[in-house]
Amino acid sequence: TIQKSKGGFRLPWQREEALDILMVVRGTKEISDILSDALIETTPYNGGLAHGGIQESGKYLVEKHTPLLQTLLKESKRDKIRLSIIGHSLGAGAGAIAAIEFNKLNNFEAEAIGFGCPPVLSEELSESTKDYITTIVCDSDVVPRMSGATISNVVMEVMSRPYKDMAMSDVQQILDALDSNA
């Protein structure tokens, strides 16, 4: 049977041609990345909840790279882009959100693989994306196990210990160093 495609008609022996692209997203590196990590408030997203800072990072990836990807698609004379996104830590979370966003666009088929991905999506949203988002947790990596609740529990535990003053001094030194280097 003859199928109608965006560029006209395709005969049965003509295959759909996808342009395969790999996008690699780095993890936390700069102060602005730490701010994205630290915005742990959940926000409504696609019928579920998502990590607010990482959600913005993923949407930024799509906004920044879509024009170039669409140009590559047009120049390649292919039917669609098959995009593989690989990331680590913050990059894994941003890549997962980017895969969701790219899949909303015409002519895009995106999948994401994340290593050491922090908790980004609520359970129901995570379930709905399991066909194209895969995360890998290595051994005792703490990042995939972090959440607002676990961080609060650690802070409360530290504050209840006799070494509280030393811990607060360490935190103050870190803040002073950040302030002088910002």
LOMIBA-145437 format. One line per field, with one value per atom (N, C-alpha, C, CB): residue number from 1; atom name; x, y, z. Coordinates in steps of 0.05 Angstrom, whole numbers. Glycine has a CB too. Example, Ala and Ser with C-alpha at 12.3 -4.5 7.8 and 13.67 -1.06 7.14 Angstrom:
% residues 2
nr	c(1:1:1:1:2:2:2:2)
atom	c(N:CA:C:CB:N:CA:C:CB)
east	c(264:246:264:226:257:273:258:282)
north	c(-114:-90:-66:-89:-45:-21:1:-12)
up	c(156:156:156:181:142:143:157:114)
% end
This chain:
% residues 182
nr	c(1:1:1:1:2:2:2:2:3:3:3:3:4:4:4:4:5:5:5:5:6:6:6:6:7:7:7:7:8:8:8:8:9:9:9:9:10:10:10:10:11:11:11:11:12:12:12:12:13:13:13:13:14:14:14:14:15:15:15:15:16:16:16:16:17:17:17:17:18:18:18:18:19:19:19:19:20:20:20:20:21:21:21:21:22:22:22:22:23:23:23:23:24:24:24:24:25:25:25:25:26:26:26:26:27:27:27:27:28:28:28:28:29:29:29:29:30:30:30:30:31:31:31:31:32:32:32:32:33:33:33:33:34:34:34:34:35:35:35:35:36:36:36:36:37:37:37:37:38:38:38:38:39:39:39:39:40:40:40:40:41:41:41:41:42:42:42:42:43:43:43:43:44:44:44:44:45:45:45:45:46:46:46:46:47:47:47:47:48:48:48:48:49:49:49:49:50:50:50:50:51:51:51:51:52:52:52:52:53:53:53:53:54:54:54:54:55:55:55:55:56:56:56:56:57:57:57:57:58:58:58:58:59:59:59:59:60:60:60:60:61:61:61:61:62:62:62:62:63:63:63:63:64:64:64:64:65:65:65:65:66:66:66:66:67:67:67:67:68:68:68:68:69:69:69:69:70:70:70:70:71:71:71:71:72:72:72:72:73:73:73:73:74:74:74:74:75:75:75:75:76:76:76:76:77:77:77:77:78:78:78:78:79:79:79:79:80:80:80:80:81:81:81:81:82:82:82:82:83:83:83:83:84:84:84:84:85:85:85:85:86:86:86:86:87:87:87:87:88:88:88:88:89:89:89:89:90:90:90:90:91:91:91:91:92:92:92:92:93:93:93:93:94:94:94:94:95:95:95:95:96:96:96:96:97:97:97:97:98:98:98:98:99:99:99:99:100:100:100:100:101:101:101:101:102:102:102:102:103:103:103:103:104:104:104:104:105:105:105:105:106:106:106:106:107:107:107:107:108:108:108:108:109:109:109:109:110:110:110:110:111:111:111:111:112:112:112:112:113:113:113:113:114:114:114:114:115:115:115:115:116:116:116:116:117:117:117:117:118:118:118:118:119:119:119:119:120:120:120:120:121:121:121:121:122:122:122:122:123:123:123:123:124:124:124:124:125:125:125:125:126:126:126:126:127:127:127:127:128:128:128:128:129:129:129:129:130:130:130:130:131:131:131:131:132:132:132:132:133:133:133:133:134:134:134:134:135:135:135:135:136:136:136:136:137:137:137:137:138:138:138:138:139:139:139:139:140:140:140:140:141:141:141:141:142:142:142:142:143:143:143:143:144:144:144:144:145:145:145:145:146:146:146:146:147:147:147:147:148:148:148:148:149:149:149:149:150:150:150:150:151:151:151:151:152:152:152:152:153:153:153:153:154:154:154:154:155:155:155:155:156:156:156:156:157:157:157:157:158:158:158:158:159:159:159:159:160:160:160:160:161:161:161:161:162:162:162:162:163:163:163:163:164:164:164:164:165:165:165:165:166:166:166:166:167:167:167:167:168:168:168:168:169:169:169:169:170:170:170:170:171:171:171:171:172:172:172:172:173:173:173:173:174:174:174:174:175:175:175:175:176:176:176:176:177:177:177:177:178:178:178:178:179:179:179:179:180:180:180:180:181:181:181:181:182:182:182:182)
atom	c(N:CA:C:CB:N:CA:C:CB:N:CA:C:CB:N:CA:C:CB:N:CA:C:CB:N:CA:C:CB:N:CA:C:CB:N:CA:C:CB:N:CA:C:CB:N:CA:C:CB:N:CA:C:CB:N:CA:C:CB:N:CA:C:CB:N:CA:C:CB:N:CA:C:CB:N:CA:C:CB:N:CA:C:CB:N:CA:C:CB:N:CA:C:CB:N:CA:C:CB:N:CA:C:CB:N:CA:C:CB:N:CA:C:CB:N:CA:C:CB:N:CA:C:CB:N:CA:C:CB:N:CA:C:CB:N:CA:C:CB:N:CA:C:CB:N:CA:C:CB:N:CA:C:CB:N:CA:C:CB:N:CA:C:CB:N:CA:C:CB:N:CA:C:CB:N:CA:C:CB:N:CA:C:CB:N:CA:C:CB:N:CA:C:CB:N:CA:C:CB:N:CA:C:CB:N:CA:C:CB:N:CA:C:CB:N:CA:C:CB:N:CA:C:CB:N:CA:C:CB:N:CA:C:CB:N:CA:C:CB:N:CA:C:CB:N:CA:C:CB:N:CA:C:CB:N:CA:C:CB:N:CA:C:CB:N:CA:C:CB:N:CA:C:CB:N:CA:C:CB:N:CA:C:CB:N:CA:C:CB:N:CA:C:CB:N:CA:C:CB:N:CA:C:CB:N:CA:C:CB:N:CA:C:CB:N:CA:C:CB:N:CA:C:CB:N:CA:C:CB:N:CA:C:CB:N:CA:C:CB:N:CA:C:CB:N:CA:C:CB:N:CA:C:CB:N:CA:C:CB:N:CA:C:CB:N:CA:C:CB:N:CA:C:CB:N:CA:C:CB:N:CA:C:CB:N:CA:C:CB:N:CA:C:CB:N:CA:C:CB:N:CA:C:CB:N:CA:C:CB:N:CA:C:CB:N:CA:C:CB:N:CA:C:CB:N:CA:C:CB:N:CA:C:CB:N:CA:C:CB:N:CA:C:CB:N:CA:C:CB:N:CA:C:CB:N:CA:C:CB:N:CA:C:CB:N:CA:C:CB:N:CA:C:CB:N:CA:C:CB:N:CA:C:CB:N:CA:C:CB:N:CA:C:CB:N:CA:C:CB:N:CA:C:CB:N:CA:C:CB:N:CA:C:CB:N:CA:C:CB:N:CA:C:CB:N:CA:C:CB:N:CA:C:CB:N:CA:C:CB:N:CA:C:CB:N:CA:C:CB:N:CA:C:CB:N:CA:C:CB:N:CA:C:CB:N:CA:C:CB:N:CA:C:CB:N:CA:C:CB:N:CA:C:CB:N:CA:C:CB:N:CA:C:CB:N:CA:C:CB:N:CA:C:CB:N:CA:C:CB:N:CA:C:CB:N:CA:C:CB:N:CA:C:CB:N:CA:C:CB:N:CA:C:CB:N:CA:C:CB:N:CA:C:CB:N:CA:C:CB:N:CA:C:CB:N:CA:C:CB:N:CA:C:CB:N:CA:C:CB:N:CA:C:CB:N:CA:C:CB:N:CA:C:CB:N:CA:C:CB:N:CA:C:CB:N:CA:C:CB:N:CA:C:CB:N:CA:C:CB:N:CA:C:CB:N:CA:C:CB:N:CA:C:CB:N:CA:C:CB:N:CA:C:CB:N:CA:C:CB:N:CA:C:CB:N:CA:C:CB:N:CA:C:CB:N:CA:C:CB:N:CA:C:CB:N:CA:C:CB:N:CA:C:CB:N:CA:C:CB:N:CA:C:CB:N:CA:C:CB:N:CA:C:CB:N:CA:C:CB:N:CA:C:CB:N:CA:C:CB:N:CA:C:CB:N:CA:C:CB:N:CA:C:CB:N:CA:C:CB:N:CA:C:CB:N:CA:C:CB:N:CA:C:CB:N:CA:C:CB:N:CA:C:CB:N:CA:C:CB:N:CA:C:CB:N:CA:C:CB:N:CA:C:CB:N:CA:C:CB:N:CA:C:CB:N:CA:C:CB:N:CA:C:CB:N:CA:C:CB:N:CA:C:CB:N:CA:C:CB)
east	c(17:0:17:-19:7:21:14:14:34:30:36:46:20:26:45:-1:66:85:87:114:102:103:115:120:134:146:132:175:109:95:85:112:88:79:103:61:101:122:111:132:126:118:127:131:115:120:149:105:165:193:211:203:200:215:213:205:236:236:236:260:225:227:256:207:268:296:297:312:310:313:342:305:346:372:378:373:398:406:425:418:418:434:438:422:462:468:474:493:460:464:474:437:497:508:506:538:496:491:508:461:525:543:528:566:540:529:537:537:533:539:568:531:572:600:603:607:583:586:566:582:569:551:522:559:517:490:478:489:495:485:477:507:492:486:459:508:453:427:405:427:409:389:384:398:407:404:389:433:394:383:354:399:343:315:298:309:296:285:254:297:243:213:201:204:181:167:147:154:144:125:108:139:83:66:79:38:77:90:77:121:66:55:37:78:20:2:14:-8:38:51:67:70:89:106:134:104:150:178:194:182:220:240:241:268:234:232:256:224:280:304:313:326:311:319:299:322:273:253:261:225:268:276:301:281:320:344:337:364:320:312:297:294:280:265:285:243:305:325:340:344:347:361:345:367:319:301:300:273:296:294:320:288:342:368:375:390:369:379:359:388:333:313:318:285:325:330:352:337:374:396:387:421:374:365:346:352:328:309:324:287:344:361:375:382:386:400:380:413:356:335:329:310:325:319:341:312:366:389:394:414:388:393:372:394:350:327:316:336:317:307:279:325:264:237:234:222:253:251:279:231:280:305:300:313:318:318:341:322:333:351:356:341:381:389:403:408:393:404:417:383:442:456:466:480:462:471:479:450:493:502:493:533:482:474:453:498:460:442:436:454:456:452:433:479:433:414:385:420:381:354:345:354:363:356:351:378:366:362:336:385:327:301:278:297:280:259:260:263:285:288:275:318:279:267:237:275:225:196:187:186:202:195:200:212:222:228:206:256:197:176:150:172:146:122:123:117:147:151:147:179:137:135:163:120:165:189:212:199:205:225:217:229:237:233:257:231:253:275:274:274:298:301:323:306:323:344:354:333:380:394:409:412:403:416:431:395:455:472:472:501:465:466:445:493:422:401:388:380:386:372:342:376:327:298:286:284:274:265:234:278:223:195:180:192:154:137:133:110:123:121:103:109:80:62:74:35:88:101:125:111:140:161:151:176:129:117:109:93:99:89:111:71:136:159:178:173:172:191:199:180:183:190:212:165:218:239:258:226:255:275:285:262:311:324:344:337:343:364:379:351:404:422:434:445:431:441:465:419:488:512:515:537:516:523:512:552:530:522:521:541:516:514:491:509:496:476:457:489:467:451:424:466:422:395:377:398:388:372:365:386:374:370:342:391:331:306:305:281:285:282:280:257:265:261:287:240:303:328:348:340:348:367:358:367:332:322:329:291:326:333:362:326:380:409:414:425:402:406:397:392:373:363:381:334:392:410:436:417:447:471:466:482:443:437:433:413:426:420:446:399:468:492:510:508:528:546:566:562:570:589:575:602:551:535:551:510:565:581:603:593:616:637:625:653:602:588:579:564:569:560:584:545:607:631:640:654:638:645:627:644:601:581:587:552:594:600:624:604:645:669:663:690:646:638:623:620:604:589:607:567:626:645:662:663:670:687:670:697:645:627:623:600:619:614:639:607:662:686:693:710:684:690:668:696:645:622:625:596)
north	c(-24:0:25:0:45:71:87:87:97:112:141:101:159:187:194:204:208:218:248:205:261:290:301:299:286:296:287:286:275:265:237:266:220:192:173:184:152:132:106:130:93:67:46:62:22:1:-6:-23:-5:-13:10:-23:34:57:57:84:56:56:84:40:86:111:114:113:136:140:159:150:150:166:176:151:200:211:205:242:188:180:201:152:211:231:223:260:226:221:248:202:252:277:267:294:278:271:296:261:292:314:310:317:329:326:331:346:322:326:353:304:356:381:389:378:414:424:452:423:469:497:505:515:529:539:539:568:546:547:518:558:498:470:463:451:472:467:479:478:503:515:498:544:487:469:445:461:434:411:418:400:442:450:457:473:463:470:444:486:433:406:407:392:430:431:417:461:400:387:406:361:404:420:402:442:410:394:391:406:367:363:338:359:341:319:300:304:310:293:280:271:289:279:301:255:295:315:311:313:332:331:350:338:344:360:387:347:409:435:445:455:443:453:436:454:410:392:394:363:398:401:425:405:447:471:465:495:450:444:427:428:408:391:407:368:424:441:460:457:469:487:472:497:447:431:430:402:425:424:451:414:472:499:506:519:500:507:491:504:465:448:442:422:447:441:455:448:481:493:479:522:473:459:432:457:417:390:391:376:410:412:420:433:436:442:417:465:402:377:358:363:356:339:348:339:374:384:380:414:386:382:353:394:335:307:294:292:308:298:272:294:269:246:252:237:231:234:243:209:233:239:237:221:247:245:224:272:205:185:194:155:206:219:201:246:195:180:200:156:203:221:205:241:211:197:218:179:214:234:221:254:237:228:249:225:239:256:277:269:303:324:320:352:313:308:286:302:265:243:253:220:269:280:299:294:317:336:321:357:300:284:269:264:260:247:266:235:290:311:318:336:321:329:307:333:282:260:263:232:269:272:295:278:317:341:337:365:324:319:301:307:281:263:277:240:301:316:330:338:332:346:327:358:338:322:314:338:291:281:275:302:272:265:239:287:222:198:197:171:203:206:184:233:176:158:168:128:162:172:149:194:150:131:148:111:144:161:144:177:153:140:158:135:147:162:184:173:179:200:205:191:231:237:232:266:229:226:251:221:247:269:268:269:244:241:227:227:234:220:192:235:174:146:142:130:155:150:161:164:183:194:177:223:167:148:123:141:112:89:94:80:118:124:129:149:132:137:114:162:91:69:57:48:61:50:65:50:90:105:119:125:115:126:103:149:100:79:93:57:86:97:73:114:78:58:69:51:54:62:44:60:56:40:37:54:13:5:24:3:38:55:85:50:91:119:132:121:154:167:185:183:196:215:204:223:179:169:165:143:165:160:186:141:209:234:245:254:258:272:294:253:311:332:320:349:298:285:273:263:260:248:270:229:291:313:326:335:330:341:322:344:296:277:278:248:281:284:309:283:331:357:354:380:343:340:322:329:301:283:297:258:313:328:348:342:361:382:371:398:346:334:322:312:322:309:330:296:320:338:352:322:343:356:377:336:386:406:431:412:441:466:463:474:440:435:434:409:420:418:445:399:462:489:506:502:502:516:508:511:482:472:484:441:484:495:525:492:540:568:573:581:556:558:553:538:534:529:552:503:563:587:611:594:615:637:633:640:609:603:608:574:599:604:633:590:648:677:691:688:684:698:690:692:667:658:664:629:673:678:703:679)
up	c(0:0:0:24:-12:-13:12:-39:26:50:45:74:57:55:77:58:70:90:87:86:105:105:79:129:67:42:17:41:19:-4:1:-29:-19:-16:-15:-39:1:3:-7:33:-24:-35:-15:-62:-16:4:7:-2:-14:-12:-3:-40:0:10:41:-2:54:83:94:94:118:133:142:157:137:145:168:121:190:213:215:239:224:229:259:224:263:291:302:291:326:339:368:337:379:406:420:409:443:459:486:461:495:520:538:518:563:581:606:588:612:635:661:633:683:709:721:728:747:761:758:791:749:745:756:715:753:760:781:735:792:812:803:821:778:767:767:739:763:765:793:755:813:841:847:860:836:841:829:829:805:793:811:765:821:839:865:847:875:901:900:912:876:874:875:848:899:901:904:925:903:905:881:907:886:864:851:873:825:811:793:794:788:770:742:768:731:705:692:708:669:652:668:640:684:699:724:681:731:755:768:749:781:794:784:825:784:776:794:746:796:810:795:811:809:796:781:816:794:781:757:801:760:738:715:748:722:701:683:713:696:680:663:699:674:659:634:677:638:615:593:624:602:582:568:596:583:570:548:592:553:533:507:543:510:486:472:494:488:476:462:498:473:462:437:482:436:415:393:427:397:377:350:387:349:323:307:327:320:306:297:325:314:307:283:331:283:260:235:267:237:213:203:220:222:214:200:238:210:199:170:216:167:140:120:142:129:112:105:125:123:118:100:144:96:81:92:51:118:132:142:155:150:159:188:155:205:233:246:247:270:286:307:299:309:331:350:320:372:391:415:399:420:445:463:438:487:507:529:518:535:556:576:546:602:621:647:626:663:690:710:691:733:755:746:768:749:740:710:745:695:666:660:653:677:674:678:693:699:704:682:731:674:653:627:649:622:598:597:595:621:623:616:651:628:622:593:640:582:554:536:546:543:526:526:537:549:550:532:579:533:517:488:527:480:452:440:448:455:445:440:464:450:444:417:466:405:380:356:379:334:309:300:288:288:276:295:256:321:341:355:362:360:375:394:357:420:439:460:452:469:491:509:483:535:553:570:571:574:592:612:577:638:658:678:673:685:706:730:695:754:778:778:783:767:764:791:744:799:824:820:832:841:838:824:866:801:785:781:758:776:769:791:743:795:813:802:817:820:812:788:835:787:763:738:769:739:715:707:721:726:720:706:746:716:703:674:719:669:642:622:643:632:614:613:623:625:628:601:646:580:554:540:536:549:535:554:517:580:599:617:617:617:634:652:616:678:696:709:718:714:725:751:705:772:798:805:821:809:815:845:803:854:882:903:885:916:939:932:962:907:899:914:868:928:944:928:967:906:890:882:865:872:864:888:849:912:936:951:954:940:954:947:946:967:963:984:965:982:1002:1030:997:1032:1058:1069:1056:1052:1062:1070:1041:1055:1062:1089:1040:1092:1118:1141:1116:1136:1158:1165:1149:1145:1151:1167:1125:1158:1172:1201:1158:1206:1233:1249:1233:1237:1252:1260:1234:1241:1247:1269:1222:1268:1287:1316:1279:1317:1343:1356:1341:1342:1352:1366:1329:1383:1397:1379:1418:1355:1337:1319:1318:1328:1313:1308:1329:1328:1325:1304:1352:1304:1284:1256:1291:1254:1228:1218:1230:1236:1228:1219:1251:1233:1225:1197:1245:1191:1164:1143:1163:1149:1130:1125:1140:1147:1144:1127:1172:1130:1114:1084:1123:1078:1051:1039:1049:1055:1045:1041:1065:1059:1055:1030:1080:1025:1001:976:1002:976:953:948:957:970:968:957:996:965:956:927:974:917:890:870:890:880:862:846:878)
% end
